Amino acid sequence: MLNVGDQAPDFSLLSDSGSTISLKDFRGRTLVLYFFPKADTPG
């Protein structure tokens, strides 16, 4: 469990274009992540 002020663990995801993007690619920059369920899935 993360606490306020903890550094987020690194992870990688596929972008809309199919390339892999890692959290570490944005180190030192402000980043807002928005996760949403894939179409036609409970969420």
PyMOL Python script that loads the backbone (N, CA, C, O; Angstrom):
from pymol import cmd

cmd.read_pdbstr("""\
ATOM      1  N   MET A   1       0.837  -1.167   0.000  1.00  0.00           N
ATOM      2  CA  MET A   1       0.000   0.000   0.000  1.00  0.00           C
ATOM      3  C   MET A   1       0.888   1.238   0.000  1.00  0.00           C
ATOM      4  O   MET A   1       1.836   1.327   0.781  1.00  0.00           O
ATOM      5  N   LEU A   2       0.587   2.174  -0.858  1.00  0.00           N
ATOM      6  CA  LEU A   2       1.332   3.436  -0.907  1.00  0.00           C
ATOM      7  C   LEU A   2       0.726   4.445   0.050  1.00  0.00           C
ATOM      8  O   LEU A   2      -0.481   4.455   0.288  1.00  0.00           O
ATOM      9  N   ASN A   3       1.563   5.268   0.578  1.00  0.00           N
ATOM     10  CA  ASN A   3       1.134   6.361   1.443  1.00  0.00           C
ATOM     11  C   ASN A   3       1.353   7.683   0.717  1.00  0.00           C
ATOM     12  O   ASN A   3       2.129   7.750  -0.237  1.00  0.00           O
ATOM     13  N   VAL A   4       0.677   8.723   1.163  1.00  0.00           N
ATOM     14  CA  VAL A   4       0.861  10.049   0.588  1.00  0.00           C
ATOM     15  C   VAL A   4       2.342  10.405   0.649  1.00  0.00           C
ATOM     16  O   VAL A   4       2.969  10.291   1.702  1.00  0.00           O
ATOM     17  N   GLY A   5       2.894  10.832  -0.470  1.00  0.00           N
ATOM     18  CA  GLY A   5       4.298  11.208  -0.540  1.00  0.00           C
ATOM     19  C   GLY A   5       5.216  10.096  -1.010  1.00  0.00           C
ATOM     20  O   GLY A   5       6.373  10.351  -1.341  1.00  0.00           O
ATOM     21  N   ASP A   6       4.710   8.838  -1.045  1.00  0.00           N
ATOM     22  CA  ASP A   6       5.524   7.728  -1.542  1.00  0.00           C
ATOM     23  C   ASP A   6       5.722   7.857  -3.048  1.00  0.00           C
ATOM     24  O   ASP A   6       4.867   8.392  -3.754  1.00  0.00           O
ATOM     25  N   GLN A   7       6.847   7.367  -3.525  1.00  0.00           N
ATOM     26  CA  GLN A   7       7.104   7.345  -4.956  1.00  0.00           C
ATOM     27  C   GLN A   7       6.328   6.185  -5.575  1.00  0.00           C
ATOM     28  O   GLN A   7       6.327   5.078  -5.037  1.00  0.00           O
ATOM     29  N   ALA A   8       5.681   6.435  -6.684  1.00  0.00           N
ATOM     30  CA  ALA A   8       4.904   5.395  -7.360  1.00  0.00           C
ATOM     31  C   ALA A   8       5.844   4.341  -7.937  1.00  0.00           C
ATOM     32  O   ALA A   8       6.915   4.682  -8.438  1.00  0.00           O
ATOM     33  N   PRO A   9       5.463   3.074  -7.875  1.00  0.00           N
ATOM     34  CA  PRO A   9       6.287   2.033  -8.482  1.00  0.00           C
ATOM     35  C   PRO A   9       6.232   2.148 -10.007  1.00  0.00           C
ATOM     36  O   PRO A   9       5.214   2.559 -10.565  1.00  0.00           O
ATOM     37  N   ASP A  10       7.317   1.789 -10.670  1.00  0.00           N
ATOM     38  CA  ASP A  10       7.357   1.858 -12.121  1.00  0.00           C
ATOM     39  C   ASP A  10       6.450   0.776 -12.714  1.00  0.00           C
ATOM     40  O   ASP A  10       6.357  -0.329 -12.179  1.00  0.00           O
ATOM     41  N   PHE A  11       5.790   1.104 -13.812  1.00  0.00           N
ATOM     42  CA  PHE A  11       4.992   0.133 -14.555  1.00  0.00           C
ATOM     43  C   PHE A  11       4.968   0.555 -16.013  1.00  0.00           C
ATOM     44  O   PHE A  11       5.275   1.700 -16.343  1.00  0.00           O
ATOM     45  N   SER A  12       4.604  -0.373 -16.878  1.00  0.00           N
ATOM     46  CA  SER A  12       4.527  -0.110 -18.316  1.00  0.00           C
ATOM     47  C   SER A  12       3.162  -0.529 -18.832  1.00  0.00           C
ATOM     48  O   SER A  12       2.573  -1.499 -18.354  1.00  0.00           O
ATOM     49  N   LEU A  13       2.666   0.216 -19.815  1.00  0.00           N
ATOM     50  CA  LEU A  13       1.382  -0.061 -20.452  1.00  0.00           C
ATOM     51  C   LEU A  13       1.515   0.179 -21.949  1.00  0.00           C
ATOM     52  O   LEU A  13       2.438   0.857 -22.401  1.00  0.00           O
ATOM     53  N   LEU A  14       0.585  -0.382 -22.711  1.00  0.00           N
ATOM     54  CA  LEU A  14       0.545  -0.119 -24.141  1.00  0.00           C
ATOM     55  C   LEU A  14      -0.271   1.142 -24.400  1.00  0.00           C
ATOM     56  O   LEU A  14      -1.332   1.344 -23.811  1.00  0.00           O
ATOM     57  N   SER A  15       0.239   1.983 -25.286  1.00  0.00           N
ATOM     58  CA  SER A  15      -0.485   3.203 -25.662  1.00  0.00           C
ATOM     59  C   SER A  15      -1.537   2.863 -26.710  1.00  0.00           C
ATOM     60  O   SER A  15      -1.619   1.728 -27.178  1.00  0.00           O
ATOM     61  N   ASP A  16      -2.337   3.854 -27.071  1.00  0.00           N
ATOM     62  CA  ASP A  16      -3.345   3.662 -28.117  1.00  0.00           C
ATOM     63  C   ASP A  16      -2.717   3.255 -29.440  1.00  0.00           C
ATOM     64  O   ASP A  16      -3.334   2.545 -30.234  1.00  0.00           O
ATOM     65  N   SER A  17      -1.488   3.705 -29.676  1.00  0.00           N
ATOM     66  CA  SER A  17      -0.802   3.397 -30.932  1.00  0.00           C
ATOM     67  C   SER A  17      -0.050   2.071 -30.886  1.00  0.00           C
ATOM     68  O   SER A  17       0.528   1.652 -31.888  1.00  0.00           O
ATOM     69  N   GLY A  18      -0.053   1.402 -29.716  1.00  0.00           N
ATOM     70  CA  GLY A  18       0.587   0.099 -29.598  1.00  0.00           C
ATOM     71  C   GLY A  18       2.005   0.131 -29.074  1.00  0.00           C
ATOM     72  O   GLY A  18       2.616  -0.924 -28.905  1.00  0.00           O
ATOM     73  N   SER A  19       2.552   1.316 -28.810  1.00  0.00           N
ATOM     74  CA  SER A  19       3.904   1.386 -28.260  1.00  0.00           C
ATOM     75  C   SER A  19       3.849   1.267 -26.734  1.00  0.00           C
ATOM     76  O   SER A  19       2.829   1.571 -26.117  1.00  0.00           O
ATOM     77  N   THR A  20       4.943   0.827 -26.141  1.00  0.00           N
ATOM     78  CA  THR A  20       5.014   0.671 -24.696  1.00  0.00           C
ATOM     79  C   THR A  20       5.465   1.969 -24.055  1.00  0.00           C
ATOM     80  O   THR A  20       6.457   2.568 -24.468  1.00  0.00           O
ATOM     81  N   ILE A  21       4.723   2.398 -23.038  1.00  0.00           N
ATOM     82  CA  ILE A  21       5.051   3.618 -22.292  1.00  0.00           C
ATOM     83  C   ILE A  21       5.264   3.221 -20.841  1.00  0.00           C
ATOM     84  O   ILE A  21       4.450   2.496 -20.268  1.00  0.00           O
ATOM     85  N   SER A  22       6.358   3.692 -20.242  1.00  0.00           N
ATOM     86  CA  SER A  22       6.675   3.401 -18.849  1.00  0.00           C
ATOM     87  C   SER A  22       6.530   4.660 -18.012  1.00  0.00           C
ATOM     88  O   SER A  22       6.745   5.770 -18.499  1.00  0.00           O
ATOM     89  N   LEU A  23       6.167   4.482 -16.768  1.00  0.00           N
ATOM     90  CA  LEU A  23       6.061   5.614 -15.858  1.00  0.00           C
ATOM     91  C   LEU A  23       7.398   6.339 -15.762  1.00  0.00           C
ATOM     92  O   LEU A  23       7.427   7.564 -15.647  1.00  0.00           O
ATOM     93  N   LYS A  24       8.502   5.604 -15.808  1.00  0.00           N
ATOM     94  CA  LYS A  24       9.823   6.224 -15.688  1.00  0.00           C
ATOM     95  C   LYS A  24      10.129   7.179 -16.844  1.00  0.00           C
ATOM     96  O   LYS A  24      11.009   8.030 -16.719  1.00  0.00           O
ATOM     97  N   ASP A  25       9.414   7.051 -17.970  1.00  0.00           N
ATOM     98  CA  ASP A  25       9.599   7.965 -19.099  1.00  0.00           C
ATOM     99  C   ASP A  25       9.199   9.391 -18.734  1.00  0.00           C
ATOM    100  O   ASP A  25       9.609  10.337 -19.408  1.00  0.00           O
ATOM    101  N   PHE A  26       8.402   9.559 -17.675  1.00  0.00           N
ATOM    102  CA  PHE A  26       7.882  10.861 -17.290  1.00  0.00           C
ATOM    103  C   PHE A  26       8.495  11.374 -15.990  1.00  0.00           C
ATOM    104  O   PHE A  26       7.992  12.336 -15.409  1.00  0.00           O
ATOM    105  N   ARG A  27       9.577  10.743 -15.526  1.00  0.00           N
ATOM    106  CA  ARG A  27      10.218  11.129 -14.268  1.00  0.00           C
ATOM    107  C   ARG A  27      10.584  12.611 -14.279  1.00  0.00           C
ATOM    108  O   ARG A  27      11.171  13.110 -15.239  1.00  0.00           O
ATOM    109  N   GLY A  28      10.228  13.310 -13.194  1.00  0.00           N
ATOM    110  CA  GLY A  28      10.529  14.728 -13.061  1.00  0.00           C
ATOM    111  C   GLY A  28       9.476  15.637 -13.668  1.00  0.00           C
ATOM    112  O   GLY A  28       9.596  16.860 -13.590  1.00  0.00           O
ATOM    113  N   ARG A  29       8.443  15.056 -14.273  1.00  0.00           N
ATOM    114  CA  ARG A  29       7.370  15.844 -14.877  1.00  0.00           C
ATOM    115  C   ARG A  29       6.061  15.550 -14.157  1.00  0.00           C
ATOM    116  O   ARG A  29       5.894  14.475 -13.580  1.00  0.00           O
ATOM    117  N   THR A  30       5.151  16.483 -14.189  1.00  0.00           N
ATOM    118  CA  THR A  30       3.831  16.263 -13.611  1.00  0.00           C
ATOM    119  C   THR A  30       3.032  15.385 -14.568  1.00  0.00           C
ATOM    120  O   THR A  30       3.018  15.620 -15.777  1.00  0.00           O
ATOM    121  N   LEU A  31       2.376  14.387 -14.025  1.00  0.00           N
ATOM    122  CA  LEU A  31       1.640  13.438 -14.848  1.00  0.00           C
ATOM    123  C   LEU A  31       0.321  13.110 -14.171  1.00  0.00           C
ATOM    124  O   LEU A  31       0.288  12.798 -12.981  1.00  0.00           O
ATOM    125  N   VAL A  32      -0.757  13.179 -14.924  1.00  0.00           N
ATOM    126  CA  VAL A  32      -2.075  12.788 -14.427  1.00  0.00           C
ATOM    127  C   VAL A  32      -2.489  11.537 -15.186  1.00  0.00           C
ATOM    128  O   VAL A  32      -2.534  11.542 -16.416  1.00  0.00           O
ATOM    129  N   LEU A  33      -2.789  10.471 -14.466  1.00  0.00           N
ATOM    130  CA  LEU A  33      -3.214   9.211 -15.085  1.00  0.00           C
ATOM    131  C   LEU A  33      -4.707   9.039 -14.905  1.00  0.00           C
ATOM    132  O   LEU A  33      -5.245   9.296 -13.828  1.00  0.00           O
ATOM    133  N   TYR A  34      -5.366   8.610 -15.949  1.00  0.00           N
ATOM    134  CA  TYR A  34      -6.789   8.348 -15.892  1.00  0.00           C
ATOM    135  C   TYR A  34      -7.003   6.940 -16.411  1.00  0.00           C
ATOM    136  O   TYR A  34      -6.756   6.668 -17.586  1.00  0.00           O
ATOM    137  N   PHE A  35      -7.458   6.041 -15.553  1.00  0.00           N
ATOM    138  CA  PHE A  35      -7.734   4.668 -15.932  1.00  0.00           C
ATOM    139  C   PHE A  35      -9.228   4.499 -16.096  1.00  0.00           C
ATOM    140  O   PHE A  35     -10.003   4.958 -15.256  1.00  0.00           O
ATOM    141  N   PHE A  36      -9.635   3.855 -17.154  1.00  0.00           N
ATOM    142  CA  PHE A  36     -11.049   3.620 -17.382  1.00  0.00           C
ATOM    143  C   PHE A  36     -11.231   2.209 -17.917  1.00  0.00           C
ATOM    144  O   PHE A  36     -10.319   1.659 -18.535  1.00  0.00           O
ATOM    145  N   PRO A  37     -12.395   1.617 -17.690  1.00  0.00           N
ATOM    146  CA  PRO A  37     -12.612   0.242 -18.159  1.00  0.00           C
ATOM    147  C   PRO A  37     -12.746   0.208 -19.685  1.00  0.00           C
ATOM    148  O   PRO A  37     -13.235   1.154 -20.302  1.00  0.00           O
ATOM    149  N   LYS A  38     -12.312  -0.875 -20.260  1.00  0.00           N
ATOM    150  CA  LYS A  38     -12.465  -1.092 -21.678  1.00  0.00           C
ATOM    151  C   LYS A  38     -13.960  -1.182 -22.012  1.00  0.00           C
ATOM    152  O   LYS A  38     -14.756  -1.603 -21.173  1.00  0.00           O
ATOM    153  N   ALA A  39     -14.333  -0.798 -23.200  1.00  0.00           N
ATOM    154  CA  ALA A  39     -15.745  -0.809 -23.597  1.00  0.00           C
ATOM    155  C   ALA A  39     -16.375  -2.190 -23.365  1.00  0.00           C
ATOM    156  O   ALA A  39     -15.738  -3.222 -23.572  1.00  0.00           O
ATOM    157  N   ASP A  40     -17.609  -2.180 -22.941  1.00  0.00           N
ATOM    158  CA  ASP A  40     -18.396  -3.394 -22.696  1.00  0.00           C
ATOM    159  C   ASP A  40     -17.845  -4.263 -21.574  1.00  0.00           C
ATOM    160  O   ASP A  40     -18.023  -5.481 -21.588  1.00  0.00           O
ATOM    161  N   THR A  41     -17.177  -3.648 -20.603  1.00  0.00           N
ATOM    162  CA  THR A  41     -16.732  -4.395 -19.427  1.00  0.00           C
ATOM    163  C   THR A  41     -17.292  -3.716 -18.190  1.00  0.00           C
ATOM    164  O   THR A  41     -17.520  -2.506 -18.202  1.00  0.00           O
ATOM    165  N   PRO A  42     -17.519  -4.475 -17.119  1.00  0.00           N
ATOM    166  CA  PRO A  42     -18.006  -3.829 -15.908  1.00  0.00           C
ATOM    167  C   PRO A  42     -16.908  -2.910 -15.357  1.00  0.00           C
ATOM    168  O   PRO A  42     -15.724  -3.242 -15.425  1.00  0.00           O
ATOM    169  N   GLY A  43     -17.287  -1.809 -14.837  1.00  0.00           N
ATOM    170  CA  GLY A  43     -16.246  -0.940 -14.363  1.00  0.00           C
ATOM    171  C   GLY A  43     -16.731   0.104 -13.448  1.00  0.00           C
ATOM    172  O   GLY A  43     -15.943   0.917 -12.967  1.00  0.00           O
TER     173      GLY A  43
END
""", "prot")
cmd.dss("prot")
cmd.show_as("cartoon", "prot")
cmd.util.cbc("prot")
cmd.orient("prot")
